[in-house]
Amino acid sequence: MTAASQFRPDQLALIEAARAARERAHAPYSRFRVGAALLGADGRVHAGCNVENASYGLCNCAERGAFFNAIAAGARAGDFIRLAVIGATPGPIAPCGACRQVMHELGGPGLEVLLANLDGAVAVTTAGALLPGAFDPAALGAAGARGAPGDAATGAGADAPAARRD
Ligand SMILES: O=c1ccn([C@H]2C[C@H](O)[C@@H](CO)O2)c(=O)[nH]1
């Protein structure tokens, strides 16, 4: 863990974007607000915040929100540089397992991840380090990962996982 002051301006800017996203969280049940900001290779920043629901199982985390917003905005799997996440935790926030899996697949194992808290603590890690032994889309094989040959909706090139960029 390191003090935020020791980071580069571009890293601090992404943490600040995550902090701003956190202000927009919808967390009336846990009252635990989380923000995320994802920097794409094209320089765009995609924000995410947790969004909760009275049907608790439908709650969505900030990290997955950032990735899903990015994909909906036209970013592609593997074309991300850095993710920042922030929450009101004693030390740097620890993403949940589901978010680690999504980070690993859409960001790739080398994605830089900045985990912050509101007091200026930051941990620098990678999506790969956060999920050793991750489930790999390659395990699904050709039929599972890319759809049956000739399948227009899921065929080759339509939605290749990060490990097989378009
Ligand atoms: O890394 C995390 C951890 C938790 N949450 C959310 C999920 C839920 O809305 C609330 C409490 O778990 O915080 C996130 O968004 N990201």
The ligand as an SDF file (V2000), in Angstrom:
LIG
                    3D

 16 17  0  0  0  0  0  0  0  0999 V2000
  -15.5070   -4.0420   -4.7080 O   0  0  0  0  0  0  0  0  0  0  0  0
  -16.7120   -3.8600   -4.4310 C   0  0  0  0  0  0  0  0  0  0  0  0
  -17.2790   -4.3370   -3.2420 C   0  0  0  0  0  0  0  0  0  0  0  0
  -18.6220   -4.1070   -3.0270 C   0  0  0  0  0  0  0  0  0  0  0  0
  -19.3670   -3.4290   -3.9370 N   0  0  0  0  0  0  0  0  0  0  0  0
  -20.7790   -3.1240   -3.6780 C   0  0  0  0  0  0  0  0  0  0  0  0
  -21.7520   -4.2390   -3.8570 C   0  0  0  0  0  0  0  0  0  0  0  0
  -22.8700   -3.8050   -2.9330 C   0  0  0  0  0  0  0  0  0  0  0  0
  -23.7050   -2.8640   -3.5920 O   0  0  0  0  0  0  0  0  0  0  0  0
  -22.1540   -3.0930   -1.8070 C   0  0  0  0  0  0  0  0  0  0  0  0
  -21.9510   -3.9240   -0.5670 C   0  0  0  0  0  0  0  0  0  0  0  0
  -21.3310   -5.1300   -0.8680 O   0  0  0  0  0  0  0  0  0  0  0  0
  -20.9050   -2.7040   -2.3300 O   0  0  0  0  0  0  0  0  0  0  0  0
  -18.8250   -2.9320   -5.1000 C   0  0  0  0  0  0  0  0  0  0  0  0
  -19.4840   -2.2790   -5.9130 O   0  0  0  0  0  0  0  0  0  0  0  0
  -17.5090   -3.2050   -5.3160 N   0  0  0  0  0  0  0  0  0  0  0  0
  1  2  2  0
  2  3  1  0
  2 16  1  0
  3  4  2  0
  4  5  1  0
  5  6  1  0
  5 14  1  0
  6  7  1  0
  6 13  1  0
  7  8  1  0
  8  9  1  0
  8 10  1  0
 10 11  1  0
 10 13  1  0
 11 12  1  0
 14 15  2  0
 14 16  1  0
M  END
$$$$
